[in-house]
Amino acid sequence: MLPVAVRLERLSLALARLSQAIAMQIIRFENPETTHLRRFLAAPDNGGHAFGAIQKPAVALLAENRQLAMPVSLDTAPMAGGI
């Protein structure tokens, strides 16, 4: 079972990295220097944040995915009798 567990951990770490790349891409898409669009895709007469709030759920999902992807293989420690 250990080889299966190791591969599942690698998959979870890869998915966490993918989640990070997607979250950073969302943040980059809202950068006016990158897209040459208005900040947060707001209309010229809009003083609010428009799509600026979309960053918060993306970063929250990233934090949750990173927490779920923590490798559990590092959480072992021998106790009494080497068990």
Summary of the structure (lengths in Angstrom):
residues: 83
radius of gyration: 19.9
end to end distance: 17.3
largest distance: 71.1
contacts: 171
relative contact order: 0.16
helix: 72%
strand: 0%
